[in-house]
Amino acid sequence: MQRALDVFFSGLALIFLAPFLLPIAVILRFTGEGEIFYRQQRVGLGGEHFGLLKFATMLKNSPSIGSGTITVKGDPRILPFGHFLRKTKINELPQILNIFLGDMSVVGPRPMVPGTFEKYGESRHEIAKIRPGLTGVGSIIFRDEEDFLAAQDDAQAVYFDEIVPYKVKLELWYLEHASLVLYIKLIVLTAWVVLFPGSTLHKRWLSGIPPMPPSLAALAES
C-alpha cells in the first residue's frame, strides 16, 4: 500500500512541480559552477547503494574539503543560490524522482552516505529492511541540524557521538510503529514544520518517540 502511495504522490508531484522546478534548473545551469543536480551515493533498501538526487548547492568537490559530508549553517562551500535552496528545502525536491523510481519512499529513515551508515552499528541491518525516505521522524526532529551544528565547537564529534546514536533510536522506533496512519501523519508534520519552523506540534503528535538524551538536549538548549 505504501509503495502505491509513493508512486501516486511522487507522480503527481512531478507533474505539478515541473513548471516550478524547470526555472530553478535554468538558474543553476547559468550560475555557480553550472551544475544542476548533485548525485550522491546513499544506502537504500537491503543495504544497496543508489544515487540520491539533489539540486546542486555546493562546490563540486565539497565532500573532499572543509567538514566533509557534514554541512553547517554558513558553510563557505555553499553557493549563493544554494543558500536559498537549502533554507527552503527546495534542494531536496529532485528526490521525488528517486521515490518514483523506487529508490526511496516519501516517508522512512533518512538515507545515509555509506560511511555514516556504518556508524549505525548492528542496527543498520534492521534499518535497511525498509526504503529510506524523503522525510521521517529523524528529518523532522533534526530539521535545523545545520544551524545546530554551526553553533558547536566540534561539529564532527557532536554529530557522530550525539546525533547519530539518537537518530538510530528514532529510526528503529519508526520501524516498530510504521503504519499508514503514521505515514500520513509524518507527511503532514513535514509540511507543517517547513511552513512554521518554530512549531512544536511534532512533540504532541510524536509523543511516544524515544526521548532526546540529556547530553544532546543540553547542547540544543545551550
N, C-alpha and C positions, 0 to 999 in steps of 0.2 A: 504493500500500500504506500509506504513512504517513497519508494523509488518512483512509483507512478506520479505522486505529488511533486517530486523533484523535477521530473520531465515536464509536467504541466506548468509549474511555476517558472522554471528556467526558460522554457519555450516561449511562454507569454512575455517574460521579461525581455528576452532577446528581441522580440517583435516591437514592443512598445518603447524600449530604451534605445533602439538603433538610431533614431534621429538625434538623440542626446549624446550618444557615445561617439558618433562619427565626427562631430566638430572637435571633440577632445582629442581624437586620433590625429586630426589635421594640425591642431595646435602643437602636439607633442612632436609631430614629424618636422615642424619648422622651428622648433625651439630646443633649448638644451643641447643634447647630443644627437638629436634626430631619431631617437628610438621611440617606438610606440608602445611595445609590450616588453615586459621583463618575464622571462620564463625561468623558474627556479625549481630544482628537484626537491620534492617533498615525499614523505612516506604516506602511502594510502592504504586501501583495503588489503588485508593479507600481508602487509609489510612491503608491498610492491611500490616502486618509485614511479612518480608521474611528474609531468611538467606543470606546475601551478602558474597560472597566468595573472599578471597584474599590469596596470598601466605603469610605464617606466617613470619613476620619480627620483631616481638617484643616479649617480655616476656609474658608468658601465662596470668598472672594476671595484665597486664599493665593498663587496664581501671580502676583498683582499686588503682593505685599508681601514684605518680607524678602529671602530669597535666590532668589525666583522659582521656577523649575522644579527647582532643586536643593534637596534636603531633607537635613538633617544631624541627628545624634542630639541629642535635647533641643530640637529646633526648637520655638519658642514657638507656632507656628501649629498644632501637632498637638493635637487634642482629647484629653481624659483617657482615654476608652476607646480612642482611636486608637493610643495608645502600645502597648497590648497587642496590638491587631490587626496593627500593623506589625512588632512584635518577633517575633511568631509567624508572620508572612507570611500570616495569615488574610485580610488586606485584599485579597490578590491573587486569592482564590478565585472571585469573580464572573467572572473572565476565562474560566472554564470555559465560560460561555455564549458568549463570543467564539469559543472553539475550536469548539464545537458548530455555530455558525452559519457557520464558515469564515473568519472574520477572522484567526484565529491558528491555530497548531499547538501541540501540547504542548511540542515542542522546536523551537527556532530562534533566530535573532538577536532580542534583546530589542527590541520596538518603541519607537522614539524619538518624542518630540514633533518637529514639523516643523523648528523652529529648530535643535535639536541634530542632527537627521538631516542637515541641510545641511552641518554641520561634518565629516561623514564624507567630504567631497570626492567625487572621481570614484568612489570605492569604493562609494558609496551605490547606484549603479545595479546593481552586482553583488549587493549585499546584498538589494536589493528584489526579486530574482528568486525568492525563496522566502518562504513565510509566516513572519512573526515568531512567536516562541514565548513561552509562559508561563515556560519555563526554557531554559537553554542554557549554553554554555561561559562567556560573559561573566557570566551571572547567578550561576554557581557561584563563579567566581574573585572576583567583587566582591559576594559575599553580605553583607558587612559594610560596604558602601560608606558608609552614613550615619555609622557610627561613625568610619570612617577620615577622612571629610571634616570631621567635627566637630573633629578634632584638628589641622586645618590652619589656618594664619593667613589664607590666602586660598583658601577652598574653591572659588570660581568658577574661579580661574586653574588650580588643581590639576586640577579636573575636566576643563576644556576643553583644557588644554595637555598633561596627562599621561595621564589616564584614557581620554578619548575616542579618542586615536590608538591606544592599546593595545587597546581594545575592537574597533576596526576590524580589527586584525590577527587577533584571536580569532574574530571573525565570519567573516572570509574563510577562516580555517583550517577552520571548521566547514563552510562551503560546499564546500570542496575535499574534505573527508573524510566528508560526510554519507552515512549508511547506516542500515539498520535496526538493526544492532548498536550503532552509536553513539547512535542514538535511545533504545534501551532503556537503554544504559549511563548516559546523562545523566539519565534519569528516576530510576534507582536512586541515582545520586550526589546528586541534588537532595534526595531523601527522606533520605538518609544525613546530609548536612550540616545539614539542618533539625533532625534528632534529635540530632546530635553536632556542634555548631557549630565546635568546635576541631579536628575531624578533618582530617588531611592526606591522606586517601585519594585525593582528586582529583589530587594530584601524581603518584601512581603510575598511576592509571587514564588520566590525560590527559598522559602524559609527553612526547608529541610536539607539544604546543601551543607557539606562539611564546613565548620567554622574556620575562619582565617586564623592561622597560627599566631599566637601573641607576638612573636618576634616580627612577623611581617606586618601585623596590624599596627605595631608601634612605629614601624618605618612609614607606613601610609599616613599616620597621624602627625608625624614629625615635620 
